[in-house]
Amino acid sequence: MTRYVLTRLGQAAVVLWAAFTISFVILFLLPSDPVSMAADSSGQGVAVDQAALDQLRARYGLDQSVWVQYWTSLTNALRGDFGTSISTGQSVTDAIFSALPSTLVLATTALVLAVLFGVAIAFFATYTRKRWLANLLFSLPPLGVAVPTFWVGLILLQLFSFRLHIFPAFGDKGFATVILPAITLAIPTGAVIAQVLTTSLQSTLRSPHVETAYAKGASRWRVQTRHALRLASIPAFTIAGVLVGTLLAGSVVVETVFSRAGVGRLTQTSVMAQDIPVVQGVVVFASLVFVLVNLAVDLFYPLIDPRIIQTKKSHTEKSNIESSTDLEPAHV
């Protein structure tokens, strides 16, 4: 297990380095000048003293060669220092962590709703004996994946905020402002969970141990909840990294539509302003969350199905036996 964890940590380091490098290259190749954009905050093309611009470029290290900029940024990032925002002058780390609580509340609420939505659809679609209801439930996940997130957000705003006046339209003060953004973000995520879990449940319900449970007199509800759902949930856990990516990517759109201050909104404004340090900091932070979630999922597998670790042990023992067998003729 120690060797496995160390291997995964090494892979995580490679992913973080690749995310940092790719974002640096893309941002460096952009044709516009972030210092000029920051100096002309009004966006009206106001002339700015060239000497002042050169001084700002020197302050942020943008007057150096690309290799010097890359190496300086990389070594600083290894110490957790992603520099200072070109647009606001705020520390990148402070900017991310100040925006994180709002996004964390939104993502957590959306994830809970998505799991409830996805599991309920998958469970009842495979449980019901009514064909029309099963077909209806089976058609919901593809629809949830296909519908654009911003369109769902606008529809929810129009219906529940502007017409029925149930939830506030904008802002991030109070739990009521989280409901509509969380539902908007939960729909595509829950649809993915429902698709994967439905397929896995259908396969698990055809397995021999389920037939044995029926033969012993177990009810349909008991078989579905105690014998099938737990094993069928493993593929859903496998896509946890994809779900995290969906939540982080969706937060950019959702926080913009609902005017919420969070990491998604910070990303959107930083990309528009070509604020290189902030964009790189957000990319590395998102990659760090991605690799940590995937590592946690891999370590969580044996708790769901102990046979996984037993299978790994048997494969390892088999490999050791084969290796020792291959070495015997050489010793002879």
One Martini backbone bead per residue (centre of mass of N, CA, C, O) as a GRO file, in nm:
protein
  332
    1MET     BB    1   0.057   0.063  -0.020
    2THR     BB    2   0.297   0.257  -0.003
    3ARG     BB    3   0.383   0.228  -0.298
    4TYR     BB    4   0.116   0.323  -0.419
    5VAL     BB    5   0.107   0.606  -0.292
    6LEU     BB    6   0.378   0.705  -0.408
    7THR     BB    7   0.298   0.673  -0.703
    8ARG     BB    8   0.056   0.868  -0.694
    9LEU     BB    9   0.217   1.116  -0.602
   10GLY     BB   10   0.394   1.126  -0.853
   11GLN     BB   11   0.160   1.165  -1.052
   12ALA     BB   12   0.054   1.426  -0.924
   13ALA     BB   13   0.308   1.595  -0.978
   14VAL     BB   14   0.290   1.574  -1.287
   15VAL     BB   15   0.013   1.705  -1.319
   16LEU     BB   16   0.086   1.978  -1.191
   17TRP     BB   17   0.314   2.049  -1.383
   18ALA     BB   18   0.145   2.035  -1.645
   19ALA     BB   19  -0.061   2.251  -1.569
   20PHE     BB   20   0.140   2.480  -1.535
   21THR     BB   21   0.279   2.468  -1.815
   22ILE     BB   22   0.034   2.498  -2.001
   23SER     BB   23  -0.070   2.765  -1.886
   24PHE     BB   24   0.186   2.926  -1.944
   25VAL     BB   25   0.197   2.892  -2.251
   26ILE     BB   26  -0.081   3.005  -2.322
   27LEU     BB   27  -0.044   3.285  -2.185
   28PHE     BB   28   0.218   3.368  -2.342
   29LEU     BB   29   0.074   3.346  -2.641
   30LEU     BB   30  -0.075   3.584  -2.597
   31PRO     BB   31  -0.100   3.895  -2.763
   32SER     BB   32  -0.155   4.047  -2.520
   33ASP     BB   33  -0.128   4.295  -2.250
   34PRO     BB   34  -0.178   4.286  -1.911
   35VAL     BB   35  -0.064   4.564  -1.825
   36SER     BB   36  -0.231   4.741  -2.019
   37MET     BB   37  -0.507   4.642  -1.918
   38ALA     BB   38  -0.467   4.733  -1.619
   39ALA     BB   39  -0.411   5.037  -1.677
   40ASP     BB   40  -0.682   5.017  -1.863
   41SER     BB   41  -0.962   4.989  -1.681
   42SER     BB   42  -1.184   5.122  -1.881
   43GLY     BB   43  -1.139   5.024  -2.193
   44GLN     BB   44  -1.068   5.313  -2.385
   45GLY     BB   45  -0.763   5.361  -2.470
   46VAL     BB   46  -0.577   5.492  -2.271
   47ALA     BB   47  -0.303   5.664  -2.235
   48VAL     BB   48   0.017   5.539  -2.127
   49ASP     BB   49   0.302   5.551  -1.983
   50GLN     BB   50   0.574   5.374  -2.084
   51ALA     BB   51   0.746   5.379  -1.826
   52ALA     BB   52   0.526   5.262  -1.643
   53LEU     BB   53   0.495   4.995  -1.795
   54ASP     BB   54   0.789   4.901  -1.761
   55GLN     BB   55   0.779   4.898  -1.452
   56LEU     BB   56   0.555   4.683  -1.428
   57ARG     BB   57   0.697   4.457  -1.583
   58ALA     BB   58   0.938   4.443  -1.385
   59ARG     BB   59   0.772   4.375  -1.132
   60TYR     BB   60   0.647   4.097  -1.282
   61GLY     BB   61   0.873   3.980  -1.494
   62LEU     BB   62   0.792   4.053  -1.815
   63ASP     BB   63   1.099   4.140  -1.920
   64GLN     BB   64   1.173   3.859  -1.941
   65SER     BB   65   1.236   3.567  -2.028
   66VAL     BB   66   1.058   3.280  -2.058
   67TRP     BB   67   1.249   3.098  -1.889
   68VAL     BB   68   1.271   3.280  -1.643
   69GLN     BB   69   0.970   3.296  -1.583
   70TYR     BB   70   0.921   2.996  -1.548
   71TRP     BB   71   1.128   2.931  -1.323
   72THR     BB   72   1.026   3.138  -1.119
   73SER     BB   73   0.732   3.039  -1.103
   74LEU     BB   74   0.793   2.744  -1.023
   75THR     BB   75   0.958   2.792  -0.762
   76ASN     BB   76   0.734   2.956  -0.621
   77ALA     BB   77   0.508   2.737  -0.637
   78LEU     BB   78   0.657   2.527  -0.452
   79ARG     BB   79   0.606   2.751  -0.206
   80GLY     BB   80   0.306   2.884  -0.264
   81ASP     BB   81   0.392   3.115  -0.480
   82PHE     BB   82   0.190   3.310  -0.730
   83GLY     BB   83   0.190   3.595  -0.654
   84THR     BB   84   0.051   3.885  -0.817
   85SER     BB   85  -0.197   4.065  -0.911
   86ILE     BB   86  -0.231   4.275  -1.183
   87SER     BB   87  -0.517   4.407  -1.126
   88THR     BB   88  -0.510   4.429  -0.780
   89GLY     BB   89  -0.241   4.338  -0.599
   90GLN     BB   90  -0.311   4.067  -0.495
   91SER     BB   91  -0.273   3.784  -0.362
   92VAL     BB   92  -0.334   3.485  -0.496
   93THR     BB   93  -0.387   3.317  -0.244
   94ASP     BB   94  -0.590   3.517  -0.116
   95ALA     BB   95  -0.792   3.518  -0.352
   96ILE     BB   96  -0.867   3.218  -0.341
   97PHE     BB   97  -0.940   3.192  -0.029
   98SER     BB   98  -1.165   3.414  -0.037
   99ALA     BB   99  -1.339   3.250  -0.268
  100LEU     BB  100  -1.381   2.954  -0.156
  101PRO     BB  101  -1.630   2.936   0.039
  102SER     BB  102  -1.854   2.985  -0.170
  103THR     BB  103  -1.779   2.743  -0.355
  104LEU     BB  104  -1.796   2.521  -0.138
  105VAL     BB  105  -2.094   2.548  -0.078
  106LEU     BB  106  -2.196   2.504  -0.365
  107ALA     BB  107  -2.056   2.227  -0.426
  108THR     BB  108  -2.172   2.066  -0.188
  109THR     BB  109  -2.471   2.104  -0.251
  110ALA     BB  110  -2.456   1.993  -0.542
  111LEU     BB  111  -2.347   1.710  -0.469
  112VAL     BB  112  -2.582   1.617  -0.295
  113LEU     BB  113  -2.801   1.653  -0.513
  114ALA     BB  114  -2.666   1.471  -0.728
  115VAL     BB  115  -2.670   1.207  -0.569
  116LEU     BB  116  -2.971   1.194  -0.517
  117PHE     BB  117  -3.058   1.213  -0.813
  118GLY     BB  118  -2.890   0.977  -0.935
  119VAL     BB  119  -2.971   0.742  -0.745
  120ALA     BB  120  -3.278   0.758  -0.777
  121ILE     BB  121  -3.294   0.706  -1.080
  122ALA     BB  122  -3.134   0.439  -1.092
  123PHE     BB  123  -3.298   0.278  -0.889
  124PHE     BB  124  -3.596   0.311  -1.013
  125ALA     BB  125  -3.530   0.220  -1.304
  126THR     BB  126  -3.445  -0.084  -1.195
  127TYR     BB  127  -3.705  -0.144  -1.005
  128THR     BB  128  -3.923  -0.102  -1.184
  129ARG     BB  129  -4.208  -0.259  -1.373
  130LYS     BB  130  -4.262  -0.003  -1.534
  131ARG     BB  131  -4.192   0.079  -1.847
  132TRP     BB  132  -4.258   0.385  -1.874
  133LEU     BB  133  -4.094   0.473  -1.622
  134ALA     BB  134  -3.821   0.364  -1.706
  135ASN     BB  135  -3.796   0.528  -1.971
  136LEU     BB  136  -3.812   0.803  -1.837
  137LEU     BB  137  -3.562   0.770  -1.649
  138PHE     BB  138  -3.358   0.699  -1.879
  139SER     BB  139  -3.396   0.994  -2.026
  140LEU     BB  140  -3.280   1.204  -1.817
  141PRO     BB  141  -2.965   1.197  -1.821
  142PRO     BB  142  -2.914   1.289  -2.120
  143LEU     BB  143  -3.061   1.558  -2.076
  144GLY     BB  144  -2.878   1.670  -1.845
  145VAL     BB  145  -2.616   1.673  -2.022
  146ALA     BB  146  -2.722   1.846  -2.278
  147VAL     BB  147  -2.797   2.078  -2.111
  148PRO     BB  148  -2.722   2.387  -2.061
  149THR     BB  149  -2.628   2.556  -1.783
  150PHE     BB  150  -2.714   2.851  -1.848
  151TRP     BB  151  -3.007   2.779  -1.928
  152VAL     BB  152  -3.097   2.666  -1.658
  153GLY     BB  153  -3.040   2.921  -1.494
  154LEU     BB  154  -3.235   3.110  -1.649
  155ILE     BB  155  -3.494   2.947  -1.597
  156LEU     BB  156  -3.484   2.958  -1.286
  157LEU     BB  157  -3.489   3.263  -1.267
  158GLN     BB  158  -3.756   3.316  -1.416
  159LEU     BB  159  -3.937   3.135  -1.230
  160PHE     BB  160  -3.830   3.166  -0.910
  161SER     BB  161  -3.769   3.487  -0.915
  162PHE     BB  162  -3.952   3.666  -1.125
  163ARG     BB  163  -4.231   3.516  -1.076
  164LEU     BB  164  -4.245   3.366  -0.774
  165HIS     BB  165  -4.043   3.474  -0.553
  166ILE     BB  166  -3.864   3.255  -0.381
  167PHE     BB  167  -3.581   3.331  -0.494
  168PRO     BB  168  -3.302   3.480  -0.526
  169ALA     BB  169  -3.116   3.591  -0.797
  170PHE     BB  170  -2.879   3.725  -0.630
  171GLY     BB  171  -2.597   3.641  -0.469
  172ASP     BB  172  -2.429   3.533  -0.124
  173LYS     BB  173  -2.664   3.576   0.102
  174GLY     BB  174  -2.740   3.303   0.217
  175PHE     BB  175  -2.896   2.998   0.150
  176ALA     BB  176  -3.106   3.088  -0.069
  177THR     BB  177  -2.873   3.162  -0.286
  178VAL     BB  178  -2.789   2.846  -0.337
  179ILE     BB  179  -3.013   2.677  -0.468
  180LEU     BB  180  -3.014   2.746  -0.773
  181PRO     BB  181  -2.710   2.700  -0.833
  182ALA     BB  182  -2.706   2.405  -0.730
  183ILE     BB  183  -2.909   2.290  -0.929
  184THR     BB  184  -2.759   2.372  -1.185
  185LEU     BB  185  -2.496   2.203  -1.104
  186ALA     BB  186  -2.642   1.915  -1.046
  187ILE     BB  187  -2.759   1.811  -1.310
  188PRO     BB  188  -2.506   1.709  -1.474
  189THR     BB  189  -2.384   1.543  -1.241
  190GLY     BB  190  -2.630   1.357  -1.183
  191ALA     BB  191  -2.646   1.240  -1.471
  192VAL     BB  192  -2.379   1.088  -1.464
  193ILE     BB  193  -2.443   0.910  -1.222
  194ALA     BB  194  -2.695   0.777  -1.344
  195GLN     BB  195  -2.565   0.644  -1.589
  196VAL     BB  196  -2.352   0.469  -1.444
  197LEU     BB  197  -2.541   0.331  -1.229
  198THR     BB  198  -2.740   0.198  -1.419
  199THR     BB  199  -2.544   0.013  -1.570
  200SER     BB  200  -2.433  -0.129  -1.315
  201LEU     BB  201  -2.702  -0.240  -1.207
  202GLN     BB  202  -2.778  -0.414  -1.449
  203SER     BB  203  -2.527  -0.596  -1.422
  204THR     BB  204  -2.556  -0.685  -1.121
  205LEU     BB  205  -2.852  -0.814  -1.147
  206ARG     BB  206  -2.709  -1.057  -1.338
  207SER     BB  207  -2.568  -1.188  -1.118
  208PRO     BB  208  -2.528  -1.471  -0.925
  209HIS     BB  209  -2.568  -1.347  -0.632
  210VAL     BB  210  -2.856  -1.244  -0.693
  211GLU     BB  211  -2.988  -1.516  -0.761
  212THR     BB  212  -2.928  -1.637  -0.482
  213ALA     BB  213  -3.095  -1.434  -0.318
  214TYR     BB  214  -3.364  -1.508  -0.449
  215ALA     BB  215  -3.353  -1.816  -0.375
  216LYS     BB  216  -3.357  -1.736  -0.051
  217GLY     BB  217  -3.601  -1.498  -0.042
  218ALA     BB  218  -3.539  -1.225  -0.130
  219SER     BB  219  -3.623  -0.924  -0.183
  220ARG     BB  220  -3.614  -0.676  -0.409
  221TRP     BB  221  -3.524  -0.451  -0.213
  222ARG     BB  222  -3.290  -0.605  -0.075
  223VAL     BB  223  -3.126  -0.664  -0.327
  224GLN     BB  224  -3.088  -0.369  -0.419
  225THR     BB  225  -2.964  -0.252  -0.142
  226ARG     BB  226  -2.760  -0.499  -0.036
  227HIS     BB  227  -2.636  -0.639  -0.320
  228ALA     BB  228  -2.615  -0.407  -0.559
  229LEU     BB  229  -2.549  -0.104  -0.487
  230ARG     BB  230  -2.264  -0.127  -0.370
  231LEU     BB  231  -2.120  -0.249  -0.622
  232ALA     BB  232  -2.238  -0.038  -0.835
  233SER     BB  233  -2.078   0.222  -0.708
  234ILE     BB  234  -1.784   0.202  -0.813
  235PRO     BB  235  -1.799   0.352  -1.091
  236ALA     BB  236  -1.895   0.620  -0.961
  237PHE     BB  237  -1.627   0.667  -0.805
  238THR     BB  238  -1.438   0.676  -1.053
  239ILE     BB  239  -1.581   0.966  -1.153
  240ALA     BB  240  -1.497   1.184  -0.943
  241GLY     BB  241  -1.303   1.359  -1.111
  242VAL     BB  242  -1.516   1.446  -1.317
  243LEU     BB  243  -1.706   1.581  -1.113
  244VAL     BB  244  -1.509   1.793  -1.017
  245GLY     BB  245  -1.470   1.921  -1.296
  246THR     BB  246  -1.769   1.997  -1.334
  247LEU     BB  247  -1.792   2.184  -1.088
  248LEU     BB  248  -1.564   2.382  -1.160
  249ALA     BB  249  -1.665   2.457  -1.445
  250GLY     BB  250  -1.962   2.534  -1.361
  251SER     BB  251  -1.892   2.772  -1.165
  252VAL     BB  252  -1.828   2.982  -1.377
  253VAL     BB  253  -2.118   3.005  -1.489
  254VAL     BB  254  -2.295   3.022  -1.231
  255GLU     BB  255  -2.152   3.270  -1.092
  256THR     BB  256  -2.220   3.457  -1.329
  257VAL     BB  257  -2.531   3.435  -1.344
  258PHE     BB  258  -2.560   3.481  -1.005
  259SER     BB  259  -2.349   3.674  -0.885
  260ARG     BB  260  -2.098   3.516  -0.756
  261ALA     BB  261  -1.845   3.495  -0.518
  262GLY     BB  262  -1.572   3.308  -0.661
  263VAL     BB  263  -1.368   3.101  -0.830
  264GLY     BB  264  -1.523   3.125  -1.095
  265ARG     BB  265  -1.531   3.435  -1.108
  266LEU     BB  266  -1.226   3.471  -1.085
  267THR     BB  267  -1.160   3.325  -1.347
  268GLN     BB  268  -1.318   3.500  -1.544
  269THR     BB  269  -1.180   3.776  -1.481
  270SER     BB  270  -0.884   3.678  -1.530
  271VAL     BB  271  -0.915   3.598  -1.825
  272MET     BB  272  -1.014   3.873  -1.933
  273ALA     BB  273  -0.738   4.015  -1.804
  274GLN     BB  274  -0.487   3.831  -1.814
  275ASP     BB  275  -0.418   3.708  -1.521
  276ILE     BB  276  -0.169   3.503  -1.484
  277PRO     BB  277  -0.131   3.431  -1.181
  278VAL     BB  278  -0.430   3.358  -1.121
  279VAL     BB  279  -0.474   3.141  -1.335
  280GLN     BB  280  -0.250   2.953  -1.236
  281GLY     BB  281  -0.354   2.916  -0.950
  282VAL     BB  282  -0.628   2.788  -1.028
  283VAL     BB  283  -0.520   2.549  -1.193
  284VAL     BB  284  -0.354   2.419  -0.966
  285PHE     BB  285  -0.582   2.393  -0.763
  286ALA     BB  286  -0.767   2.213  -0.937
  287SER     BB  287  -0.556   1.986  -0.972
  288LEU     BB  288  -0.524   1.921  -0.672
  289VAL     BB  289  -0.816   1.835  -0.624
  290PHE     BB  290  -0.823   1.611  -0.834
  291VAL     BB  291  -0.592   1.424  -0.719
  292LEU     BB  292  -0.705   1.393  -0.430
  293VAL     BB  293  -0.973   1.261  -0.505
  294ASN     BB  294  -0.856   1.016  -0.656
  295LEU     BB  295  -0.692   0.908  -0.417
  296ALA     BB  296  -0.930   0.872  -0.221
  297VAL     BB  297  -1.086   0.671  -0.397
  298ASP     BB  298  -0.871   0.446  -0.409
  299LEU     BB  299  -0.867   0.414  -0.088
  300PHE     BB  300  -1.192   0.349  -0.074
  301TYR     BB  301  -1.248   0.079  -0.216
  302PRO     BB  302  -1.211  -0.143   0.015
  303LEU     BB  303  -1.470  -0.045   0.174
  304ILE     BB  304  -1.671  -0.145  -0.045
  305ASP     BB  305  -1.458  -0.382  -0.163
  306PRO     BB  306  -1.247  -0.621  -0.032
  307ARG     BB  307  -1.173  -0.781  -0.300
  308ILE     BB  308  -0.968  -0.584  -0.419
  309ILE     BB  309  -0.729  -0.632  -0.223
  310GLN     BB  310  -0.729  -0.940  -0.260
  311THR     BB  311  -0.664  -0.937  -0.561
  312LYS     BB  312  -0.394  -0.789  -0.538
  313LYS     BB  313  -0.258  -0.999  -0.356
  314SER     BB  314  -0.286  -1.244  -0.546
  315HIS     BB  315  -0.124  -1.120  -0.779
  316THR     BB  316   0.137  -1.079  -0.620
  317GLU     BB  317   0.180  -1.376  -0.535
  318LYS     BB  318   0.184  -1.490  -0.821
  319SER     BB  319   0.429  -1.326  -0.920
  320ASN     BB  320   0.629  -1.436  -0.707
  321ILE     BB  321   0.606  -1.735  -0.787
  322GLU     BB  322   0.690  -1.702  -1.085
  323SER     BB  323   0.966  -1.578  -1.025
  324SER     BB  324   1.081  -1.815  -0.858
  325THR     BB  325   1.044  -2.028  -1.082
  326ASP     BB  326   1.231  -1.888  -1.293
  327LEU     BB  327   1.497  -1.905  -1.099
  328GLU     BB  328   1.560  -2.209  -1.052
  329PRO     BB  329   1.732  -2.294  -1.301
  330ALA     BB  330   1.967  -2.098  -1.240
  331HIS     BB  331   2.053  -2.231  -0.971
  332VAL     BB  332   2.098  -2.517  -1.102
   0.00000   0.00000   0.00000
